[in-house]
Amino acid sequence: MNITILLSVILFLLPFAETSQEKLTEMLPENGEVPGWTKHRPLQHFAGEKLYEYIDGGAEIYHEYGFVQVVVQDYISGQKKSVSVEIFEMASPESAYGIYTFKTNAQDKKVQAGNDAQLADYYMNFWKGPYLVTLTGFDETEKTRQGLMEIAAKVSSKMPAGGEKPRIASYLPEEELMAQSLKYFTGYLGLRSSHPFFSLPITGFQHGIKGDYAGGFSLFLFRFKEEQESRQVCRSMEEQKDRRGRRIFADVHGEYLMLVLGEADSARAQTVFDRTKKKIHG
């Protein structure tokens, strides 16, 4: 490409990049909007492949879910407490929900912010629309946790409403489902991180969801492009076992593949499969 044309393209796109960054920056609290807290250190911004400069060794999972850009701003209080705020823009609300489930645990405390939010000591995540927000305090004092919650509330209030969970999440049977255990994945990195004993080489799915149940088992639901693909993978699951030597049960429903891992026998697994099929039918 001619250098003059290339420079023209860059100059044309630059205002759009600045506007996109500005959109995220406007969601950050200004000095005085959260009493006692002010901005500390310059704002950081990373887009596309630049994320590798910010998250060394951990950027791949964000890109798998559909990373666009992130802004990072530190805050400090009069008591010298610190909180860091990261606002990640993802490709869609489903992408934001997915990376949210990757970064949270069933043991975290459910709190109010965005569409869903969880707090773990001095570390908090919430998602809203196509955005994931991560707030990190730098000690475990009550003052820091309180400031973290107040900053989160202000960020959430500055975000536009909206964003639905992926429809596949509604297909998991609700009986004994541990709601905060859900893990939504769009690729193999997310899948591998969804279960401590998952080692199956399942590929080719479009997306999937995992939920843990009070009975001591997990249900995985994968969607493939065609039924032929789901059936082919199901056949490969025959006689498969997890890392603890427990049998893995598998079934298909159209383009959906269902797996039950953990403390379940064939009768329990079949009940779960039947309930899942009814949910898919609606």
N, C-alpha and C positions, 0 to 999 in steps of 0.2 A: 504494500500500500504506500502511495506517495506520502512523504513526511508531512506535507502541508495538509493533506486530507486527514491524516491520523491526528494531528494537533487540533484540527477543527472538530473531529469527533470527540476528543477528550474534553475540549472546552465546552462542547454542547452538553456532554453528560455530567460535568462537574456540578452545575447547580442542582441537578436531581440528586446526586450523592449527598450534597450538603443539606438539602431539604430532608432527605431520609434520616440523616443523623440528627438533624434539628428536631424531628418528630419524636425521637426517643429522648433527647435532652429535655424537651418540654415536660416530660413525665416526671423528671427529678424535682424534688422539693427545692425551692429557693431558700436562701437564708431568711429565717424568721417564720417560715411556713410551718415548721415543726419546732415549737418552743424549746429553746436551749440547745438546738443543734444547728451547726453551720457547715458549709462545704469546706473540705480540707484536701489539699493537693489538687493538681489539675485534672480535669476530665480526661478519660481515656476512651478511645474508640477503635474498634477492630471490625473489619468486614471481610467476608469471604475467606480466602486462604490466610489472611492476616491473623486469624484466630490462633493459628499454631504458634505465633509469637507470644500470645497471652497465656494459653493453656498448653504447656509443653507436655506432649505425650497423651493428652486427653481430648484433643479436638476432634478426633475421628468420629466419636459417637454423636457429637453435636451436628456434624455434617451429614451423618447418616439420617438423622431426624429432619434435616432441612434448615440448617443455620443460615441466616442472612447477615446479621450484624449484632454487635453488643456495645453498650456504653457502660462505663464503670466510673462511679463517683464515690469518694470517701467522705464521711461526715464525722465531726468531732463535737463533743459537748463541753460545757463549762467545767464539768467534773473530769475532763480529760478521758472520757469514754469514746470509743471509736466504733463506727459501723460502716461497712462497705456495701454498696448497692450495685448490682449488676442487672441490667435490663437487656435480655436477649430477644431479638426479633427473629422469629422462625418463619418458615414458608407458609404456615397455615395454623389455625387453631388446633387442628389435630396434631401437628408437629410440636406445638408448644405443650399440649397435654402429654404427649409421648415423652419428651425430655423431662417434664415435671415428674412423671412416674418413675423415670430412671433415677432421679436425684432424691426421691423420698423413700421412706420405709414405713412398714405397717406399724412400727413401734413409735413413730413420731406423733406428736400431739396435734390434733386437728384444731386450727384456729380460723378466724375470719379475715379474709382478704381475697380479692379477685374472685375467680370461679371456684377454686379450691386452694387451700393453704395448709401447710404443715410446719410445725416448729420442733426442732431438735436441739435442746439446750440453747445455744446462742447462734443457731443456724436455721434460716427460714427460707422456704420456697413457696411461691404461688404462681398461678398462671391465669391469664385473662386475655381472651382473643388470641392473637398470634404471638403473645409475649409470655416469656418466663422471667420471673424476677427472683433473684437470689440475694438475700441479705445475710451478711456475716458480721457478728459482733466479735470483739477481740478479747473478751473475758466473759465469765459466766455470772456476773453480778446482776441483781435485779434491775439496777439502773440501766444497764446495757440492754437487757431484754425488753424493758419498757420502751426505751428509745427505738429499738429495732421494730417493735410492733407499731409504734406511732409513725415512723417513717414509712413502713409498709402500707399503712392505711392511707397516708397521703399520696404515695405513688399510685395505689390502686384507684383512688378518687380522680386522678388525672388521666386515667386510661379510658378509652371508649368502651362501652359495654359490649358484650357479645362473646361468641365462642362456644361451640358445642363439643362434647366429647365425641369421639368416633362412634358410629352406630354399632360397630361390632362389640363395644363395651357393654351395650344393653342386652346382648345375647347370653351373657353368663347367668345361670340360674341364681336367684337371690337367696335361696335357702342356705343358711350357714355361711354365706359368702362374707369374708372379711374385707369390707369395702376399701380400706386403705392399702390393701395388698395388691391392687391392680397394677399390672405392668403392660403398657402398650408399646409394641415394637414394630418397626418398619424394615428392619434388616437384621443380619445375623449378630451384629455387635449387641444390639438391644436384646435380642433373644437370649444370647449367652449370659447376659447379666441378670436375666429375669428370674433365675432359679439356681440355687447353689449346687444342685445335682444334675443340671441339664448339660448333656454332652452329645446330644444327637445331631448329626449333620443334616439338618433340615434346611433346604434352600429353595428358592423359586417362589416363595409365598409373596403376596402383595403386602399384607400386614397381618398382625395378630394381637391377641390379648391373653393375659394370664391372670388368674385369680386364685387365692388361697382360701381353703375352706376349713371350718372349725373341726371337721372330722379328721384333719391331718393329711389332706391330699390337695393337689393343685390341678386345676383344669386349664389346659391350653387350647385356644381356638385360633386356627390359621385360616386365612382366606387365600385361595389360589385363583388364578385367572379362569381355569376350566376344571370341571369335575374329574377329567382324566388325570390331571396332575395330582389332585388331592387323593384319589384312589391309589395312584402309583406310590405315593409316599406312605399311605396307610399300609400297603402291603409290605413295605420295607420295615415297618414297626413290629411285625410278628416276632414274638419271642424276645423282643428288646427289653432290657432292664436298665434301671438308673444306676448311679454310682454306688448306691447302697445295696444293690442286688435285688431291688423290688421290681416286680413286673410292671411294664407300661401298657396300659390299655388304650386302644385306638379305634376310632370309628369315623365315618364320613357322612356328610349330608350335603349333596351337591358339590359345590366348589369349596366347602368347608371341611377341614380336618380337625378332629377333636382328640386330645390326648389327656389321660388321667394319670398322674404320677403321685406316688406316695402311699399312705395307709388306706388302701381301698381294695376290695375284692371285686370279682367280675360283676356281681349283682349290683354293688354300689356304683361301679363305673357305668353300667348300663342305665341305671336310673338317672345319673347325671347326663348321659348322652341323650336320653329321651327328653329330659327337661330342656336341654339346650336346643334340640330340634324344634320344639314347640315355640321357644323364644325367637328363633330365626324365622319361623313361619309367621309370627306375630299374632 
